[in-house]
Amino acid sequence: MITLDELVRASRLAPSVGPFTLRRLFLRARIFASGTYTAEDVRTALPGIRRELQDILPPEEFRQASQSLDALLQRETSPGSAISS
């Protein structure tokens, strides 16, 4: 699972607006989870997230945010990412 805090940090959005912005984008993608998201949730919302970030971030920060978001998804989908109890 990917937390909203992780997504805010990865997206390079300010902590004061990042959670609201990302929740809005998830809702727009018809994903109603809040606080934690599956890799599939993030993958579904990612095109809208990228469009929004491209509109509000400088080019270098957008590139870094895109890489960080991709790394979060990679972490969640790589073999061995599931924790067994």
C-alpha positions in Angstrom: 0.0 0.0 0.0 1.1 3.5 -0.7 0.2 6.2 1.8 -1.0 9.7 1.0 2.0 11.1 2.9 4.3 9.1 0.6 2.4 10.4 -2.5 2.6 14.0 -1.2 6.4 13.7 -0.7 6.9 12.0 -4.1 4.8 14.6 -5.9 6.8 17.5 -4.5 3.6 19.2 -3.5 3.6 21.4 -0.4 2.3 19.5 2.7 -0.3 22.2 3.1 -2.0 21.6 -0.3 -0.7 18.2 -1.4 -3.2 16.0 0.4 -6.2 18.0 -0.8 -4.8 18.1 -4.3 -4.1 14.4 -4.5 -7.4 13.4 -2.9 -9.2 15.6 -5.5 -7.3 13.9 -8.3 -8.1 10.4 -7.0 -11.8 11.3 -6.7 -11.7 12.6 -10.3 -10.3 9.2 -11.3 -13.2 7.6 -9.4 -11.0 6.2 -6.7 -12.7 6.7 -3.3 -10.0 5.3 -1.0 -8.5 7.8 1.4 -5.2 7.6 3.2 -3.7 4.5 1.6 -3.8 3.4 -2.0 -3.0 0.3 -3.9 -0.5 0.4 -6.8 -3.5 -0.1 -9.1 -5.2 2.9 -7.6 -2.2 5.1 -8.1 -1.6 3.7 -11.7 -5.3 4.6 -12.5 -5.0 8.1 -11.2 -1.4 8.7 -12.4 -2.3 10.4 -15.8 -4.4 13.0 -14.0 -1.7 13.5 -11.3 1.0 13.9 -13.9 -1.1 16.5 -15.9 -1.7 18.5 -12.7 1.9 18.4 -11.6 3.1 19.4 -15.0 0.8 22.5 -14.8 2.0 23.6 -11.4 5.6 22.4 -11.0 8.7 23.8 -12.7 10.1 21.3 -15.3 12.9 19.9 -13.1 10.6 19.4 -10.1 8.1 17.7 -12.4 10.7 15.4 -13.7 11.8 14.5 -10.1 8.2 14.0 -9.0 7.5 11.7 -12.0 10.6 9.7 -11.1 9.6 9.5 -7.4 6.0 8.4 -8.3 7.4 5.7 -10.6 9.7 4.5 -7.9 6.8 4.2 -5.5 4.9 2.1 -8.0 8.0 0.0 -8.7 8.4 -0.6 -5.0 4.8 -1.8 -4.7 4.9 -4.0 -7.8 8.3 -5.6 -7.5 8.6 -9.2 -6.4 9.1 -9.5 -2.7 7.4 -6.2 -2.0 4.6 -7.9 0.0 5.4 -8.4 3.6 4.6 -11.8 4.9 3.6 -12.4 8.5 
